[in-house]
Amino acid sequence: MDKFKHRDLLRGSRNFFLVDIGTLETADDWAEYLDSILHGDCYILEEGGELILVEQRRLVDVVRGLKIEIYSNEHPPPHFHVKSANIDASFRIENCNLLNGNISRKDQLAVRYWWKHAKPNLIDVWNQARPTDCLVGRYEENT
């Protein structure tokens, strides 16, 4: 996808911080970029005198209207979140057991089916989302 189209698709969203800053041309572009950093799903971390933009949430997938997300600064055990208008639940990456929240049996089965086929991708996203100061480090599969 053309990097300018990517910018136009993200315009007006809380995720405008994901655009290639090389595509920002006007003061309005830069103002929207700053607004998305201040109010979007990210934060700034300073490591070794360098400023790093960190996504707070990563959208892994959407299943039947359920958003599957991973947050960057988490507590143990490694887990993922499932959200929709009526659902806010979290599941262990290891075995897809429900950690907390309310979710219908039908939606829980859809999540489990998705997890069964997408676990390697879920682990990759978890590991990519770990900032260096996170209490929970990388996920390693027990073999």
N, C-alpha and C positions, 0 to 999 in steps of 0.2 A: 504494500500500500504506500502511495506517495506520502512523504512525511508531512506535507501541508494538509492533506486530507485527514490524516491522523489528528492534527491540531484542530481542524474544523469539527471533527467528530467529538472531541473532548471539550470543546468550547461550552461554557455554561455548566459544566459538571464539577463536582468536588475533586475529580481526578485530573484536572487540567495540569497539575504538577508533573504528570507523566509525559507531557509533550517534549519533543526535542527542542531545547532552548534555542537552537540555531534557527528555528522557524519563527521565533517571536520577532515581530517587525515594528510594531507600534507601541506607544505608551499604554494604550488600552490592553494590548497583549500582555505586556509586562505587569500591569496592574492586576489582570485576571490571574496571572501566574502566581504573584505574591499572595493574592486572596486565597487561592487554592492551597498554598503552603500553610497559611495561617488558619484556615478553616476546613481543610480537606483531611483525607485519611493518611496523613504523613506527619513526620516530625523531623527536626534537624538534630543531628548528633555531632559532637565534636570529638574527633579522635586524632591525637598527635598533631593538634593545631589545624587540622583540616575539617571543614564542614561537610557532612554527608547527609543526603536526603534519604530518609528511610520510610518506606510504605508501612503504615500501621496495619492495614488489611490487604490481603491479596485474594482476589476472587479466583477460586480454583475451577469452579464449574457451576452450571445452573441445571438442576434436575427437576422437571415438572414444576417449575416456578420456585423451587427451593434454591437459594443461593448458598453455595458451599464456600466458606472463607477460612483463611488462616490469618491470625494476628501475629505481628512480629515480636512483641514483647509479652511472653506468656508465662504461665505457671505450669508446673508438672501436673499430670503426665502430658506428653505430646498429644494434642487433640486438634480437632477442627470444629468449626461452628456451622450450623445450618440455620438459615433465617428465611422467613417469608412474612407475609402480613400477620399470620397467626402462630408462627413458630419461631422460637429462639432456643435452640438446643445445642449441646456440644457432645462429641463422641471421641473416644480414644482412637488414635491412629492404629495402634497395635491390633485391636480386635473389633473395632466399630461398636463397642459397648457404649450405651448412653451414659454420659457423665452427669449431666443435669439438663433441666428444661422439660417442656411438655411437647410431645409430638405424637400424632396419631400412629397407630400400628401400620396403616397403609403407607404413610410417608416414611416411617422408620424402615419398612421393608425396601422402599425405593432407594433410600440412602444406603442401606446395607448392600443392595445389588450394585449400586454405583461404586461403593467402596471396594467390593470384591474385584471389580475390573479396573479400577482407577488407583488402587493403593500405591503403585510405584510412582505415578505422577503426583499424588498427594504427598508422598515422602519427599520428592524432589522440591516441591513448592515449600514444604515445611523447612527444609534445609536451606533453601535460598533466602527465606524470610528471616533467618536468625541473625539479629545484630550481635555484635561481639559481647555486649553487656547483658544479654538475655539470660535469665535464670535457667532456662531449659535450652540445652544445646541442640546439636544436630541429632536427628533420629537415625539410629542404626538398627537394621533388622536383625533380630536374634535368629541364628541358623542352627 
